[in-house]
Amino acid sequence: MELGDAILDEPRGLLLDRRGQAIPLRAQSMKVLLHLAGRPGEVVSREDLLDAAWGEVHVTDDSLTQCVSEIRQALGDEGHRVLQTVPKRGYRLVPEAPAAPVRAVPIVAFPAVGRIRPWVLATPLALVATLGLGAWAIRPAPGPAELPTIAVLPFANLAGEPRWERLGRGIAAEIDADLTRSRTIVAIPADTIEATAGSEPEAVAKALDVRFVLDGTLQADGDELRVTARLTDAEDNKVVWSDRWVRPATDLFAVQDEIVARIGSALDGTWTGALARAVREGAKGRPTESLDAYELYLLGLELKNRETVEGYAEAEPLLRRALAIDPDFVPAMVMLGLDLMVQSDRAPDEVKRAALIEEGMALVDRAVQLEPDSPLAVGTLATLTAVNGRFDETWSLASRSVELAPTNADVLAFAAMAYPYADHGPAPLEWAKRAVELNPGHPAWYNLPLSKAALMAGDLDLALQAGRAAPTGIAETLFTIGVAEALSGHVEEGGRWFQRFADETHYRSLGAYFVVDDMSTVPAFATWVKGARLVGFPVTEVEADRSASR
């Protein structure tokens, strides 16, 4: 079925572009599209579509509106000619014609955990039509070496000043984040490179089995900045390209954008231009115009990433100073919002706690308004809406962040962190596992979403293993371990973790943390409620009052 710029393969539930390549579409959006396609030309009510896509799970009309928007974007249907809105009645899908047979359709599928190299995300399978036999024949998938895989090393500091070493790591991380926005290249996270491979390009390529390595240098001379960069193809140890920039120091981020674009250009011939376009589209531009603000942000990030109570407190003033210099600095806005939310768990009183939560939510909300396609901002907002009772927004934000950056391990971990507040099948546990696979040198906080997702999926062994490795500076770690211990039969040990949660955060009930009056009435919270009941920890504030009066 031809739909705008796309072709719908109904039997296999695939949306393809005109070259036969799969167009990614969220599961719920695909259900809506397939239901409409089953009744072409007919008006289908919103209620019918909600029932087809979500069944008995209650969602708002906003969820359907989000799906319709995603479908139109995938179809290139800006004028709403194919997917039409019928006011006060519903939607109508108007196909152009039955599609001509597609000879080769590559399908992208995520492999099972541990079956291939962790940083190789997708293996395309070519399904070739054998028209003479009236059947489909499957030919072997291309080997991992055919996938463009890249490691970005910290830019070496030739200036001798510690700040340029920090900026060299930061600029490499920014380039890496830009590259993870592409669906046609896999960038190895900086944590993994540092933890497992060192800093020499040849050693990195060998240790991580990557095809390309990007490295470079930074040197400051007064207000002038000299930057070099080179991209090496590890297969023959040949430099694909190299370049040198002499610019004012304030142009560091413009140079970053040029490097990202040049990576795409350098690989253009190898991957027929698709990589180049994807990488350029993924580049998010300058995070800030101020190197001073950027350096303060990096300093604050280092402290926050310690995942300790003290680290969060020390990071706050640095992030505030960065925003005082540049009030529209989105990454600093996101990190400060997250920092304040974590600190709110240990606030001395309700007034202070409410103020921290309100400011944290406002910061991340504004970050998403400024950069609605920032994967980390959208993913962080998903997590914060979940722990502040805005559950209707959580899933759409989490899945949107994964769509924006499907190979960004941080984004996958944040999305998995948000999910337990609605039942959406195995995807969140897959996200959490994939984040750990993509980034074997990951920070400790990755273990919390993995533990939560495993807990909700009933894998208590994994929930305990990951929970015990998660940072206890995050309050949610404490009762997550408590629930996992209790459900594993270690009730007394589970009770100790719940008591620690109460002592360190001053929350009297689990419902107070989740901003839910009675969690026992919400099916998504059944696991948490069962664990709390086993150890005798109050689920509601009413229960907390009763316990206190005894």
C-alpha positions as CSV (number, residue, x, y, z in Angstrom):
1,M,0.0,0.0,0.0
2,E,1.5,3.3,-1.1
3,L,1.2,6.0,1.6
4,G,2.9,9.3,0.7
5,D,6.7,8.8,0.6
6,A,6.4,5.3,2.1
7,I,5.1,1.8,1.4
8,L,3.2,-0.2,4.0
9,D,3.9,-3.9,4.1
10,E,0.8,-5.0,6.1
11,P,1.5,-8.8,6.4
12,R,4.9,-8.2,8.0
13,G,4.0,-4.9,9.8
14,L,6.7,-2.9,8.2
15,L,6.9,0.6,6.9
16,L,9.4,1.0,4.1
17,D,10.8,3.9,2.1
18,R,10.9,3.9,-1.7
19,R,14.3,2.1,-1.7
20,G,12.8,-0.7,0.4
21,Q,14.6,0.3,3.6
22,A,12.7,0.1,6.9
23,I,11.4,3.3,8.4
24,P,11.5,3.1,12.3
25,L,8.1,3.5,13.9
26,R,7.1,3.1,17.5
27,A,5.0,0.0,18.2
28,Q,1.9,1.9,19.3
29,S,2.1,4.1,16.2
30,M,2.4,1.0,14.0
31,K,-0.7,-0.5,15.6
32,V,-2.6,2.7,14.8
33,L,-1.3,2.7,11.2
34,L,-2.2,-1.0,10.6
35,H,-5.7,-0.5,12.1
36,L,-6.3,2.4,9.8
37,A,-4.9,0.5,6.8
38,G,-7.3,-2.4,7.5
39,R,-10.1,0.1,6.8
40,P,-8.7,2.3,3.9
41,G,-10.8,5.3,3.0
42,E,-13.1,4.8,6.1
43,V,-13.4,7.2,9.0
44,V,-12.1,5.4,12.2
45,S,-13.1,6.9,15.5
46,R,-10.5,7.9,18.1
47,E,-12.1,5.4,20.6
48,D,-11.6,2.6,18.1
49,L,-8.0,3.5,17.5
50,L,-7.3,3.8,21.2
51,D,-8.8,0.4,21.8
52,A,-6.8,-1.1,18.9
53,A,-3.4,0.3,20.1
54,W,-3.7,0.2,23.9
55,G,-6.6,-2.2,24.7
56,E,-7.6,-1.9,28.3
57,V,-4.6,0.3,29.3
58,H,-6.0,3.8,29.9
59,V,-4.2,6.6,28.1
60,T,-5.3,10.1,27.1
61,D,-6.1,11.4,23.7
62,D,-2.7,13.0,23.7
63,S,-1.1,9.6,23.2
64,L,-3.1,9.0,20.0
65,T,-2.3,12.5,18.8
66,Q,1.4,11.8,19.3
67,C,1.0,8.5,17.2
68,V,-0.8,10.3,14.4
69,S,2.0,13.0,14.3
70,E,4.7,10.3,14.2
71,I,2.9,8.5,11.4
72,R,2.6,11.6,9.3
73,Q,6.2,12.4,9.8
74,A,7.2,8.9,8.7
75,L,5.0,9.2,5.6
76,G,6.2,12.7,4.7
77,D,2.5,13.7,5.0
78,E,3.0,17.3,6.0
79,G,-0.3,18.4,4.3
80,H,-2.3,15.6,6.0
81,R,-3.3,14.4,2.6
82,V,-2.8,10.7,3.4
83,L,-3.7,10.5,7.1
84,Q,-6.7,12.9,7.3
85,T,-8.3,14.3,10.4
86,V,-12.1,14.2,10.3
87,P,-13.3,16.8,12.9
88,K,-15.3,15.4,15.8
89,R,-15.3,11.9,14.2
90,G,-11.7,10.5,13.9
91,Y,-9.2,9.8,11.2
92,R,-9.1,8.4,7.7
93,L,-6.2,6.8,5.8
94,V,-6.2,7.4,2.0
95,P,-3.8,5.2,0.2
96,E,-2.6,6.1,-3.3
97,A,-2.4,2.6,-4.8
98,P,-1.2,-0.9,-4.1
99,A,2.6,-0.9,-4.0
100,A,4.7,-2.5,-6.6
101,P,6.7,-5.6,-5.3
102,V,9.8,-4.7,-3.4
103,R,12.8,-6.8,-4.3
104,A,15.0,-6.2,-1.4
105,V,13.9,-5.1,2.1
106,P,16.5,-4.7,4.8
107,I,15.0,-5.2,8.2
108,V,16.8,-3.8,11.3
109,A,16.5,-6.1,14.3
110,F,18.1,-5.8,17.7
111,P,20.0,-8.9,18.7
112,A,19.6,-10.8,21.9
113,V,21.9,-10.0,24.8
114,G,25.4,-11.3,24.6
115,R,25.0,-12.9,21.2
116,I,27.3,-10.5,19.2
117,R,29.7,-7.7,20.0
118,P,27.8,-5.4,22.4
119,W,28.4,-2.2,20.3
120,V,27.0,-3.7,17.1
121,L,23.4,-2.7,17.5
122,A,21.7,-3.8,14.4
123,T,22.2,-6.5,11.8
124,P,20.3,-5.9,8.5
125,L,18.7,-9.0,7.0
126,A,18.0,-8.8,3.3
127,L,14.8,-10.6,2.3
128,V,15.0,-11.2,-1.4
129,A,11.9,-12.0,-3.4
130,T,12.2,-15.2,-5.4
131,L,9.3,-14.4,-7.7
132,G,9.7,-17.7,-9.7
133,L,9.0,-19.7,-6.5
134,G,6.4,-17.4,-5.1
135,A,8.3,-17.3,-1.8
136,W,10.9,-15.3,0.2
137,A,14.5,-16.5,0.4
138,I,16.7,-15.2,3.2
139,R,20.3,-14.5,2.4
140,P,23.0,-14.2,5.1
141,A,23.3,-10.9,6.9
142,P,26.4,-8.7,6.2
143,G,29.1,-9.3,8.8
144,P,29.7,-6.9,11.7
145,A,32.8,-5.4,9.9
146,E,30.4,-3.9,7.3
147,L,28.7,-1.7,9.9
148,P,30.3,1.7,10.4
149,T,31.5,1.6,14.0
150,I,33.5,4.5,15.5
151,A,35.4,5.3,18.7
152,V,35.9,9.0,19.5
153,L,39.0,9.6,21.7
154,P,39.4,12.6,24.0
155,F,41.2,15.4,22.2
156,A,44.7,15.5,23.5
157,N,45.7,18.6,25.5
158,L,48.8,20.3,24.1
159,A,48.3,23.5,26.1
160,G,49.5,22.2,29.4
161,E,46.5,23.7,31.3
162,P,44.1,21.4,33.1
163,R,41.0,23.2,31.7
164,W,42.0,22.1,28.1
165,E,42.3,18.5,29.2
166,R,38.7,18.8,30.5
167,L,37.5,20.5,27.4
168,G,39.3,17.9,25.2
169,R,37.2,15.2,26.9
170,G,34.1,17.3,26.8
171,I,34.3,18.0,23.0
172,A,34.9,14.3,22.3
173,A,31.8,13.5,24.3
174,E,29.8,16.1,22.4
175,I,30.9,14.6,19.0
176,D,30.1,11.1,20.3
177,A,26.6,12.2,21.3
178,D,26.0,13.8,17.9
179,L,27.0,10.6,16.2
180,T,24.6,8.5,18.3
181,R,21.8,10.5,16.8
182,S,22.4,8.6,13.5
183,R,20.8,5.2,12.8
184,T,23.6,4.2,10.4
185,I,26.6,4.5,12.6
186,V,27.4,3.1,16.1
187,A,29.6,5.3,18.3
188,I,31.3,3.6,21.3
189,P,30.6,5.5,24.5
190,A,33.5,7.5,26.0
191,D,33.2,5.6,29.4
192,T,33.8,2.3,27.6
193,I,36.8,3.6,25.7
194,E,38.4,5.0,28.8
195,A,37.7,1.9,30.9
196,T,38.7,-0.8,28.4
197,A,41.0,0.5,25.7
198,G,43.2,3.4,26.7
199,S,43.9,6.4,24.5
200,E,46.1,5.2,21.5
201,P,44.1,4.9,18.3
202,E,45.6,1.6,17.3
203,A,45.1,0.0,20.7
204,V,41.5,1.3,20.8
205,A,40.7,-0.2,17.4
206,K,42.1,-3.5,18.4
207,A,40.6,-3.7,21.9
208,L,37.1,-2.6,20.8
209,D,37.2,-4.1,17.3
210,V,36.0,-0.9,15.7
211,R,36.3,0.1,12.1
212,F,37.1,3.9,12.6
213,V,38.9,5.9,15.3
214,L,38.7,9.7,15.6
215,D,41.3,11.5,17.6
216,G,42.7,15.0,17.7
217,T,44.5,17.7,19.7
218,L,43.7,21.0,21.3
219,Q,46.2,23.8,21.9
220,A,45.5,27.3,23.1
221,D,47.8,30.3,22.6
222,G,46.2,33.3,24.2
223,D,42.8,33.8,22.6
224,E,43.7,31.6,19.6
225,L,42.8,27.9,19.5
226,R,44.5,25.3,17.3
227,V,42.5,22.1,16.7
228,T,43.6,19.0,14.7
229,A,41.4,16.0,14.0
230,R,41.9,12.8,12.0
231,L,39.8,9.8,11.2
232,T,41.6,6.5,10.8
233,D,40.3,3.4,9.1
234,A,41.6,0.6,11.3
235,E,41.2,-2.1,8.6
236,D,44.4,-0.8,6.8
237,N,45.5,1.8,9.4
238,K,45.0,4.5,6.8
239,V,44.0,8.1,7.6
240,V,40.7,8.7,5.8
241,W,41.0,12.4,6.4
242,S,42.6,14.9,8.7
243,D,42.2,18.7,9.1
244,R,43.5,21.6,11.1
245,W,41.7,24.7,12.4
246,V,43.1,27.9,13.8
247,R,40.2,29.9,15.3
248,P,39.3,32.1,18.2
249,A,38.9,30.0,21.3
250,T,35.1,30.8,21.3
251,D,34.8,28.9,18.0
252,L,35.5,25.5,19.6
253,F,31.9,24.4,19.1
254,A,31.7,25.5,15.5
255,V,34.8,23.4,14.9
256,Q,33.0,20.5,16.6
257,D,30.1,20.8,14.1
258,E,32.5,20.8,11.2
259,I,34.2,17.7,12.5
260,V,30.9,15.8,12.7
261,A,29.9,16.9,9.2
262,R,33.4,15.9,7.9
263,I,33.0,12.4,9.4
264,G,29.8,12.1,7.3
265,S,31.5,13.4,4.2
266,A,34.5,11.1,4.7
267,L,32.3,8.0,4.8
268,D,30.0,9.2,2.1
269,G,31.4,7.1,-0.7
270,T,31.5,3.9,1.5
271,W,27.8,4.1,2.5
272,T,26.3,5.9,-0.5
273,G,25.6,9.2,1.2
274,A,23.1,7.9,3.8
275,L,25.6,8.1,6.6
276,A,26.7,11.6,5.7
277,R,23.1,12.9,5.7
278,A,22.2,11.1,8.9
279,V,25.3,12.4,10.8
280,R,24.7,16.0,9.6
281,E,21.0,15.8,10.6
282,G,22.1,14.4,14.0
283,A,24.5,17.3,14.8
284,K,22.8,19.4,17.4
285,G,24.9,22.5,17.0
286,R,26.7,24.5,19.7
287,P,25.7,23.7,23.3
288,T,26.7,27.3,24.4
289,E,28.6,30.2,23.0
290,S,30.7,30.5,26.2
291,L,33.7,28.3,27.0
292,D,33.5,29.5,30.6
293,A,29.9,28.2,30.9
294,Y,30.9,25.0,29.2
295,E,33.8,24.4,31.6
296,L,31.6,25.0,34.6
297,Y,29.1,22.5,33.2
298,L,31.9,19.9,32.8
299,L,33.1,20.5,36.4
300,G,29.5,20.2,37.7
301,L,29.0,17.0,35.6
302,E,32.1,15.4,37.1
303,L,30.8,16.0,40.6
304,K,27.2,14.9,39.8
305,N,28.5,11.7,38.2
306,R,30.0,10.6,41.5
307,E,26.4,9.8,42.4
308,T,26.9,10.7,46.1
309,V,24.9,13.0,48.3
310,E,27.9,15.3,48.6
311,G,28.6,15.2,44.8
312,Y,25.1,16.4,44.0
313,A,25.3,19.3,46.5
314,E,28.7,20.4,45.2
315,A,27.6,20.2,41.5
316,E,24.6,22.5,42.0
317,P,26.5,25.9,42.4
318,L,28.7,25.1,39.4
319,L,25.7,24.4,37.2
320,R,24.0,27.5,38.4
321,R,27.0,29.6,37.5
322,A,27.1,28.1,34.0
323,L,23.4,29.1,33.5
324,A,24.1,32.5,34.9
325,I,26.5,33.0,32.0
326,D,24.3,31.4,29.4
327,P,20.6,31.1,30.6
328,D,19.7,29.0,27.4
329,F,22.5,26.4,27.9
330,V,20.3,23.3,27.5
331,P,22.7,20.5,28.8
332,A,23.4,22.5,32.0
333,M,19.7,23.1,32.4
334,V,19.0,19.4,32.1
335,M,21.8,18.4,34.5
336,L,20.8,21.0,37.1
337,G,17.2,19.9,36.9
338,L,18.1,16.3,37.5
339,D,20.5,17.3,40.3
340,L,17.8,19.3,42.1
341,M,15.3,16.4,41.8
342,V,17.8,14.0,43.4
343,Q,18.6,16.4,46.1
344,S,14.9,16.9,46.8
345,D,14.7,13.3,48.2
346,R,16.9,14.4,51.2
347,A,15.5,17.9,51.7
348,P,15.1,18.8,55.4
349,D,11.4,19.7,55.1
350,E,8.4,19.6,52.8
351,V,8.8,23.3,51.8
352,K,12.4,22.9,50.6
353,R,11.5,19.6,48.9
354,A,8.6,21.1,47.0
355,A,10.8,24.1,45.9
356,L,13.5,21.8,44.6
357,I,11.0,19.6,42.7
358,E,9.3,22.6,41.2
359,E,12.5,24.2,40.0
360,G,13.9,21.0,38.7
361,M,10.8,20.2,36.6
362,A,10.7,23.8,35.3
363,L,14.3,23.6,34.2
364,V,13.9,20.3,32.2
365,D,10.6,21.4,30.8
366,R,12.2,24.6,29.5
367,A,15.1,22.6,28.1
368,V,12.7,20.5,26.0
369,Q,10.9,23.6,24.9
370,L,14.2,25.1,23.7
371,E,15.5,21.8,22.1
372,P,12.5,19.5,21.5
373,D,14.7,17.0,19.6
374,S,17.4,16.8,22.3
375,P,17.3,13.0,23.2
376,L,18.8,13.5,26.7
377,A,16.5,16.4,27.6
378,V,13.4,14.4,26.4
379,G,14.6,11.3,28.2
380,T,15.4,13.2,31.4
381,L,11.9,14.7,31.3
382,A,10.4,11.3,30.9
383,T,12.1,10.2,34.2
384,L,11.1,13.3,36.1
385,T,7.4,13.2,34.9
386,A,7.3,9.6,36.2
387,V,8.5,10.4,39.7
388,N,6.3,13.5,39.9
389,G,3.0,11.8,39.1
390,R,2.7,13.0,35.4
391,F,2.4,9.4,34.2
392,D,0.4,10.1,31.1
393,E,3.5,11.8,29.6
394,T,6.1,9.3,30.7
395,W,5.9,6.6,28.1
396,S,5.6,8.9,25.0
397,L,8.6,10.9,26.2
398,A,10.7,7.8,26.9
399,S,10.0,6.1,23.6
400,R,10.5,9.4,21.8
401,S,13.9,9.8,23.3
402,V,14.9,6.3,22.1
403,E,13.6,7.1,18.6
404,L,15.8,10.3,18.6
405,A,19.0,8.5,19.6
406,P,18.7,4.7,19.4
407,T,22.4,4.0,20.0
408,N,22.9,6.5,22.9
409,A,23.4,4.4,26.0
410,D,22.6,7.3,28.4
411,V,19.3,7.9,26.6
412,L,18.4,4.2,26.7
413,A,19.1,4.1,30.4
414,F,17.0,7.1,31.2
415,A,14.1,5.7,29.1
416,A,14.3,2.4,31.0
417,M,14.3,4.4,34.3
418,A,11.0,6.0,33.4
419,Y,9.0,2.9,32.4
420,P,7.8,1.1,35.5
421,Y,4.9,3.5,35.9
422,A,3.0,2.0,32.9
423,D,2.9,-1.5,31.5
424,H,4.6,-1.5,28.1
425,G,5.9,-5.0,27.7
426,P,9.6,-6.1,27.4
427,A,10.9,-2.9,25.7
428,P,12.2,-1.2,28.9
429,L,14.2,-4.2,30.0
430,E,15.6,-4.5,26.5
431,W,16.6,-0.8,26.7
432,A,18.3,-1.2,30.1
433,K,20.2,-4.3,28.9
434,R,21.2,-2.6,25.6
435,A,22.5,0.5,27.5
436,V,24.8,-1.7,29.6
437,E,25.9,-3.7,26.5
438,L,26.6,-0.5,24.5
439,N,28.6,1.0,27.3
440,P,30.5,-1.7,29.3
441,G,32.4,1.0,31.1
442,H,29.1,2.6,32.1
443,P,28.6,4.7,35.2
444,A,27.0,3.0,38.2
445,W,23.6,4.7,37.9
446,Y,22.9,2.5,34.8
447,N,22.3,-0.3,37.3
448,L,19.3,1.3,38.8
449,P,17.1,1.3,35.6
450,L,18.3,-2.2,34.9
451,S,17.3,-3.3,38.4
452,K,13.9,-1.6,38.2
453,A,13.2,-3.0,34.7
454,A,14.3,-6.5,35.8
455,L,12.1,-6.2,38.9
456,M,9.0,-5.3,36.9
457,A,9.8,-8.2,34.5
458,G,10.0,-10.7,37.4
459,D,13.8,-11.4,37.0
460,L,14.6,-11.1,40.7
461,D,18.2,-12.4,40.4
462,L,19.1,-9.6,37.9
463,A,17.1,-7.1,39.9
464,L,19.2,-7.9,43.0
465,Q,22.5,-8.0,41.2
466,A,22.0,-4.7,39.4
467,G,20.4,-3.0,42.5
468,R,23.4,-3.9,44.7
469,A,25.7,-2.3,42.1
470,A,23.6,0.9,41.8
471,P,24.6,4.1,43.7
472,T,22.9,4.5,47.1
473,G,23.2,8.3,46.7
474,I,20.0,7.9,44.6
475,A,17.1,7.3,47.0
476,E,15.2,5.1,44.6
477,T,18.0,2.6,44.8
478,L,17.3,1.9,48.4
479,F,13.7,0.8,48.2
480,T,14.3,-0.9,44.8
481,I,16.8,-3.2,46.5
482,G,14.3,-3.5,49.4
483,V,11.5,-4.7,47.1
484,A,13.8,-7.2,45.3
485,E,15.1,-8.6,48.6
486,A,11.6,-9.0,50.0
487,L,10.2,-10.7,46.9
488,S,13.3,-13.0,46.9
489,G,12.3,-14.2,50.4
490,H,14.8,-12.0,52.3
491,V,12.1,-10.1,54.2
492,E,14.3,-8.9,57.1
493,E,17.0,-7.7,54.7
494,G,14.4,-5.9,52.6
495,G,13.0,-4.2,55.7
496,R,16.5,-2.8,56.4
497,W,16.7,-1.2,53.0
498,F,13.3,0.3,53.4
499,Q,14.2,1.7,56.8
500,R,17.3,3.2,55.3
501,F,15.2,4.8,52.6
502,A,12.9,6.3,55.3
503,D,15.8,7.5,57.5
504,E,17.8,9.2,54.7
505,T,14.9,10.8,52.8
506,H,12.2,11.4,55.4
507,Y,9.5,9.9,53.2
508,R,7.0,8.3,55.5
509,S,5.3,6.1,52.8
510,L,6.1,4.8,49.3
511,G,3.1,6.7,48.0
512,A,4.6,10.0,49.1
513,Y,7.7,9.3,47.0
514,F,5.6,8.4,43.9
515,V,3.1,11.2,44.4
516,V,0.2,8.7,44.4
517,D,-2.4,8.7,47.1
518,D,-3.0,4.9,47.0
519,M,-0.6,2.9,44.9
520,S,-2.5,-0.3,45.6
521,T,-5.2,0.9,43.2
522,V,-2.7,1.3,40.3
523,P,-1.8,-2.1,38.6
524,A,1.6,-0.8,37.4
525,F,2.7,-0.4,41.1
526,A,1.7,-3.9,42.1
527,T,5.3,-5.1,42.4
528,W,6.4,-2.2,44.6
529,V,3.2,-2.5,46.8
530,K,3.8,-6.2,47.3
531,G,7.4,-5.7,48.4
532,A,6.4,-2.9,50.8
533,R,3.6,-4.9,52.3
534,L,5.9,-7.9,52.9
535,V,8.3,-5.8,55.0
536,G,5.5,-3.7,56.7
537,F,6.5,-0.4,55.2
538,P,3.6,2.1,54.7
539,V,2.2,2.3,51.2
540,T,-0.1,5.3,51.9
541,E,0.2,8.4,54.2
542,V,-2.9,7.0,56.0
543,E,-1.0,3.9,56.8
544,A,2.0,6.0,57.9
545,D,-0.3,8.0,60.3
546,R,-1.6,4.7,61.8
547,S,1.9,3.4,62.2
548,A,3.1,6.6,63.9
549,S,0.1,6.6,66.4
550,R,0.9,3.1,67.7
